[in-house]
């Protein structure tokens, strides 16, 4: 890959002149500009972090890479990142990886050659080799939920295991005696921790069976399918804890199709606290992550890192909250009357 020094040598000018031309930060006569453009074209040079360093400038632009912006959890998170970044004078560029590693790598390749001050990874495919590359290039980054290493990146996530225990205990307290779990992709720390929390809460349940577990891949359609499979295997299930709200919404839909009263016959609890849970029928009980606070925290951490004010990288785990609504509360009243 050609460097700014290669361009300067071919054009017969100083590196400082190339820097002035690239950053529009000083006078360069028309003839020299034409020579520089010709050299850049011949060398296929792309301005990168070196030029930025030579110019001694920041652009106050950060990138946020998301796995799926259509998931309302990530759109709510993005709103917080953008709000806080704007408070500090930063602009945010968004990228959607669709959970595809090659697409994320393409974004990184593009971003590293642009005037980007730092990157927030809210994706599931960010790997150690990419982290090492960004570290060598001097591009700060932070991560949501998981990161290649806590030594090189601050990581922000909610207390997933604690939240799962909270959800299952709530279902037990309202009288559920056979609780299933629809779990997310197990290569994700969030899904894994929620499954562990479910199993931990049921450690003393003599009715527990691995057949009460069904994958749902964090999607509505697969939450529907998982619920149908679970109810087919265990028609006496009276509680379902879904590992995210999208799967829980799928569960509501499946139960309604089967003529099963949600809340009274089968209680359903999700996880995330996305806004859609307030408009489902019935409204969905959920373990709410502090989504806005997570986005705000991760944005502030990146800006501190960019400005050299972050003392160390570490893991930040934020508290969750159980929000009880009709998908379990009607069962609560029935249980209390007996």
LINFEN-V100775 format. One record per pair of residues at least 12 apart in sequence whose C-alpha atoms are under 7 Angstrom apart, sorted by sequence separation. I is the first residue (numbers start at 1). J is the second residue. If there is no record, write none. Layout:
I/J  I/J
This chain:
141/153  142/154  143/155  144/156  145/157  183/195  214/226  142/155  143/156  144/157  273/286  272/286  273/287  269/284  270/285  271/286  272/287  273/288  214/230  269/285  270/286  271/287  272/288  273/289  131/148  268/285  269/286  270/287  271/288  272/289  212/230  128/148  248/268  118/139  119/140  120/141  121/142  122/143  127/148  248/269  117/139  118/140  119/141  120/142  121/143  122/144  248/270  118/141  119/142  120/143  121/144  11/35  99/123  101/125  223/247  227/251  11/36  99/124  100/125  222/247  223/248  245/270  99/125  218/244  220/246  224/250  228/254  244/270  245/271  69/96  219/246  220/247  223/250  224/251  227/254  238/265  239/266  240/267  241/268  242/269  243/270  244/271  245/272  11/39  62/90  64/92  68/96  218/246  219/247  223/251  238/266  239/267  240/268  241/269  242/270  243/271  244/272  245/273  10/39  60/89  61/90  62/91  63/92  64/93  65/94  66/95  67/96  68/97  218/247  220/249  221/250  224/253  237/266  238/267  239/268  240/269  241/270  242/271  245/274  60/90  61/91  62/92  63/93  64/94  65/95  66/96  67/97  68/98  160/190  164/194  168/198  220/250  224/254  290/320  60/91  61/92  62/93  63/94  64/95  65/96  66/97  67/98  181/212  182/213  183/214  184/215  216/247  289/320  7/39  19/51  65/97  67/99  161/193  165/197  169/201  180/212  181/213  182/214  183/215  184/216  185/217  288/320  289/321  7/40  160/193  161/194  164/197  165/198  168/201  180/213  181/214  182/215  183/216  184/217  287/320  288/321  160/194  164/198  182/216  184/218  287/321  288/322  19/54  161/196  162/197  287/322  288/323  19/55  161/197  165/201  286/322  287/323  286/323  285/323  286/324  285/324  285/325  2/43  284/325  285/326  3/45  283/325  284/326  285/327  2/45  146/189  283/326  284/327  285/328  182/226  282/326  283/327  145/190  282/327  4/51  194/243  191/243  62/116  61/116  62/117  63/118  64/119  65/120  66/121  67/122  59/115  61/117  62/118  63/119  64/120  65/121  66/122  67/123  59/116  60/117  62/119  63/120  64/121  65/122  66/123  67/124  180/237  59/117  65/123  179/237  58/117  178/237  179/238  180/239  181/240  182/241  183/242  184/243  268/327  178/238  179/239  180/240  181/241  182/242  183/243  267/327  268/328  177/238  178/239  179/240  180/241  181/242  182/243  267/328  176/238  52/115  176/239  263/326  48/112  49/113  263/327  267/331  48/113  262/327  263/328  47/113  48/114  49/115  263/329  264/330  46/113  47/114  48/115  263/330  264/331  171/239  263/331  168/241  167/241  167/269  167/287  163/287  158/289  157/294  156/294  156/298  142/298  163/320  174/331  159/317  174/332  154/313  155/314  156/315  157/316  158/317  159/318  142/302  153/313  154/314  155/315  156/316  157/317  158/318  159/319  175/335  141/302  152/313  153/314  154/315  155/316  156/317  157/318  158/319  159/320  174/335  151/313  158/320  150/313  151/314  150/314  140/305  150/315  140/306  118/302  118/306  117/306  73/274  72/274  80/292  84/296  77/291  81/295  85/299  76/291  77/292  80/295  81/296  84/299  76/292  80/296  78/295  77/295  81/299
